[in-house]
Amino acid sequence: MAHEYHDPVLLQACLEGLNIRPDGVYVDVTFGGGGHSKAILERLGPFGHLVAFDRDRDAWKNAPDDERFTLVKADFRWLKNHLRFLHMLPVDGLLADLGVSSHQFDTGARGFSIRHDGPLDMRMDHRAKTTAADIVNGYDDVRLAQVLGNYGEVSGAMRVAKAIVHARTAKRITTTFELLAALDPVTPKREENSFRAQVFQALRIAVNDELGSLEALLKQSAEVIAPGGKLVIMSYHSLEDRLVKNWIRSGDFAGVETKDLYGNRTRPFNPSSNKAIQPTEEETARNPRARSARLRTATRT
């Protein structure tokens, strides 16, 4: 049974960024509902191939039955190892649509959403050990505040952390709504939803080590993409976008440029543009999830 997933965000811009050759080898490292993958397969000829990655077992059910398609049921941080094992190196283009799928947000039992009550889980991979409940109930206030500040850019992170620690002394916090109740005393008026979303984002990134996976992906992208091949990455918050932008511009996560003896920039990719592509108003109206999307594309030097 395939799950309901929403329209792939910025689909046309992603396909243009990949510049697909019918006989090329491409990677979609965030398979999800398979929307981007399906569109790539439509543009591949009989000798092209698409490898997709997803660590979420709900997504595996969407895999198309197509001999030009291979699904790897793993975190994309192991990109290079799997491509080597499949004899698919180098590739002609790589697409990443980061963050959480609409399906993950809309399924209360996954614990990603502030709208649905469910277990405080937030694991993208059911095989992972740590859940959001483990962090909420196990970290001390200092460590919690670091997670909230670094990954959610939550203002007054220490005050918020103390509120969580105070609430859990009465009883363990095990559901999303129990967490929201614990946050009530420190939730700013008129900014309830954005504040709660920041807290949930912080926990989700910590549970899934999303930034660690993204750094590993970016580093390996330079090793797996053929010269002239394309890197196409869509992010949904500033933490991801900053890493992607700095990496594409300089080959360094902090944005520090290096030059060779002749003063030429030594970076693995040339950005297609200094500006990120953003969705149109029509797309945002049709698919609200697209609102915060930022798409960056680059060519392997």
C-alpha positions in Angstrom: 0.0 0.0 0.0 1.6 3.3 -1.2 1.2 6.3 1.1 -0.2 9.7 0.2 2.6 12.1 -0.5 2.2 15.7 -1.8 3.5 17.2 -5.1 7.3 17.3 -5.4 8.5 20.8 -4.7 10.1 22.9 -7.5 9.9 19.8 -9.8 10.7 21.7 -13.1 13.6 23.6 -11.6 15.1 20.4 -10.1 14.9 18.6 -13.5 16.4 21.6 -15.3 19.2 21.7 -12.7 20.0 18.0 -13.3 20.1 18.5 -17.1 19.2 14.8 -17.6 20.9 12.7 -20.3 18.8 9.7 -21.4 21.7 7.3 -20.9 23.0 8.9 -17.6 23.2 7.6 -14.1 21.4 9.7 -11.5 20.9 9.6 -7.7 17.8 10.8 -5.8 19.1 10.6 -2.2 15.6 11.5 -0.7 13.2 9.2 -2.4 10.1 9.8 -0.2 6.9 9.6 -2.2 9.0 9.1 -5.4 7.7 12.2 -7.2 11.1 13.5 -8.2 12.3 9.9 -9.0 9.3 9.2 -11.3 10.0 12.4 -13.2 13.7 11.5 -13.6 12.8 8.0 -14.8 10.4 9.5 -17.5 13.4 11.3 -18.9 15.8 8.4 -18.9 16.2 6.0 -21.9 16.6 2.2 -21.7 20.3 2.5 -20.7 19.9 5.2 -18.1 19.7 4.3 -14.4 18.4 5.9 -11.2 19.6 5.0 -7.7 17.4 6.3 -4.9 18.1 6.4 -1.1 15.6 6.5 1.8 15.9 5.3 5.4 12.1 5.5 6.0 10.3 2.2 5.6 7.1 4.0 4.7 8.8 5.4 1.6 10.0 1.9 0.5 6.4 1.0 -0.5 6.5 3.7 -3.2 9.3 2.1 -5.2 8.5 1.7 -8.9 8.9 -1.7 -10.6 11.4 -0.6 -13.2 14.7 -2.3 -14.1 16.3 1.1 -14.5 15.7 1.9 -10.8 17.5 0.7 -7.6 16.3 1.6 -4.1 18.9 1.7 -1.3 17.2 1.4 2.1 19.7 3.5 4.0 20.7 7.0 5.1 22.3 8.9 2.3 25.4 9.5 4.5 26.6 6.1 3.1 26.2 7.3 -0.5 29.6 6.5 -1.8 29.8 3.0 -0.3 26.5 2.0 -1.8 27.2 3.4 -5.2 30.5 1.7 -5.3 28.9 -1.6 -4.3 26.3 -1.2 -7.1 29.1 -0.3 -9.6 27.3 3.0 -10.3 30.3 5.4 -10.0 30.6 8.1 -11.1 27.1 9.6 -11.5 25.9 12.3 -13.8 23.7 14.1 -11.3 22.5 14.1 -7.7 19.3 15.4 -6.3 18.5 16.0 -2.6 15.1 17.3 -1.3 16.0 17.7 2.4 13.8 17.8 5.5 10.7 15.9 6.3 8.2 14.6 3.8 4.5 15.7 3.9 3.7 12.1 4.7 5.9 12.1 7.8 4.4 15.3 9.0 0.8 14.1 8.4 1.2 10.8 10.2 0.5 11.5 13.9 2.1 8.2 15.0 5.5 9.4 13.7 5.6 12.3 16.2 6.9 15.0 13.8 3.9 17.3 13.8 2.6 19.9 16.3 -0.9 19.3 14.9 -1.4 15.6 15.7 -1.0 13.8 19.0 1.2 10.8 18.9 4.3 9.2 20.5 7.2 11.5 20.8 9.3 9.5 18.3 10.6 11.6 15.3 12.9 8.9 14.0 13.1 8.8 10.2 14.7 5.4 10.4 12.7 2.9 12.6 16.0 1.0 13.1 17.6 4.0 15.0 17.9 3.8 18.8 17.2 7.3 20.0 13.7 8.9 19.9 12.7 12.5 20.7 11.3 11.2 24.0 14.8 10.0 25.0 16.2 13.4 24.4 13.4 15.3 26.1 13.5 13.1 29.2 17.2 12.3 29.2 19.2 15.4 28.5 20.0 17.9 31.2 19.0 21.5 30.8 22.3 22.6 29.4 22.4 19.9 26.7 18.7 20.5 25.9 19.3 24.2 25.6 22.2 23.5 23.1 19.9 21.4 21.0 17.1 24.0 21.0 19.5 26.9 20.3 21.7 25.2 17.7 19.1 23.2 15.7 15.9 25.2 16.3 17.4 28.7 16.7 15.0 29.0 19.6 15.4 32.3 21.5 15.7 31.9 25.3 16.7 28.3 24.8 17.8 27.9 28.4 14.4 29.1 29.8 12.6 26.6 27.4 14.9 23.8 28.4 14.3 24.5 32.1 10.5 24.4 31.5 10.8 20.9 29.9 13.0 19.6 32.7 10.5 21.0 35.3 7.5 19.4 33.5 9.2 16.0 33.3 9.9 15.8 37.1 6.2 15.2 37.5 6.0 12.5 34.9 7.9 11.3 31.8 6.9 13.3 28.6 6.0 10.6 26.0 3.6 12.3 23.5 3.7 15.3 21.3 0.8 17.0 23.1 2.5 16.4 26.5 5.5 18.2 25.2 3.4 21.1 23.9 1.8 21.3 27.4 5.2 21.4 29.0 6.1 24.3 26.7 2.9 26.2 27.5 4.5 28.4 30.3 7.2 29.6 27.9 5.3 29.8 24.6 5.3 33.4 23.3 1.8 34.7 22.6 0.9 35.3 19.0 3.9 33.2 17.9 2.8 29.9 19.3 3.0 27.9 16.0 6.4 29.2 14.9 7.9 28.7 18.4 6.5 25.1 18.7 7.7 24.3 15.1 11.3 25.5 16.1 11.3 23.3 19.1 10.1 20.3 17.1 12.6 21.0 14.3 15.5 21.1 16.9 14.5 17.7 18.4 14.0 16.1 14.9 17.4 17.3 13.7 19.0 15.9 16.9 17.2 12.6 16.7 18.2 12.0 13.0 21.6 13.8 13.0 20.3 15.6 9.9 23.2 18.1 9.7 25.8 15.3 10.2 24.2 13.4 7.3 24.1 16.5 5.1 27.7 17.2 5.7 28.6 13.6 4.8 26.5 13.8 1.7 28.1 17.1 0.5 31.6 15.9 1.1 30.9 12.7 -0.8 29.0 14.5 -3.6 32.4 15.8 -4.9 33.7 12.2 -5.0 30.8 10.5 -6.7 29.7 13.1 -9.3 31.6 13.0 -12.7 33.2 16.3 -13.9 30.4 18.3 -15.6 27.8 16.5 -13.5 25.1 18.3 -11.6 24.4 18.8 -7.8 20.8 19.9 -7.0 19.9 20.4 -3.4 16.7 21.8 -1.9 16.6 22.8 1.8 13.8 24.1 4.0 15.6 26.0 6.8 18.6 28.3 7.2 20.8 25.8 8.9 20.7 23.4 5.9 20.8 26.2 3.3 23.9 27.8 4.9 25.8 24.5 4.8 24.8 23.9 1.1 25.5 27.5 0.1 28.9 27.6 1.7 29.9 24.2 0.4 28.9 25.0 -3.2 30.6 28.4 -3.1 33.9 27.3 -1.5 34.0 23.6 -0.8 34.1 24.4 2.9 31.2 24.3 5.4 32.3 27.6 7.0 32.6 29.2 3.6 36.4 29.6 3.7 37.8 29.8 0.2 41.0 28.1 -0.7 43.2 29.0 -3.7 45.9 27.2 -5.6 49.4 28.6 -6.3 48.1 30.7 -9.2 45.3 32.3 -7.1 42.5 30.2 -8.7 39.7 29.1 -6.4 39.9 25.3 -5.7 36.3 24.3 -5.2 34.7 21.1 -6.3 31.6 22.8 -7.7 30.7 25.9 -9.7 27.4 27.4 -8.5 24.8 28.0 -11.2 23.9 31.2 -9.5 24.6 33.0 -6.3 20.9 33.2 -5.5 18.8 30.2 -4.4 15.7 29.4 -6.6 12.4 29.9 -4.6 8.9 28.7 -5.4 6.4 31.0 -7.1 3.3 32.3 -5.3 1.2 29.8 -7.3 3.2 26.8 -6.2 3.2 28.0 -2.6 -0.6 28.4 -2.8 -1.0 24.9 -4.2 1.6 23.3 -1.9 2.1 25.2 1.3 5.1 23.0 2.2 7.0 24.7 -0.7 6.9 28.0 1.1 10.4 27.8 2.8 12.1 25.8 0.0 15.5 27.1 -1.3 17.0 25.3 -4.3 20.7 25.5 -5.2 22.3 23.9 -8.2 26.0 23.5 -9.2 28.3 21.8 -11.7 31.2 19.5 -10.8 34.4 21.2 -11.8 
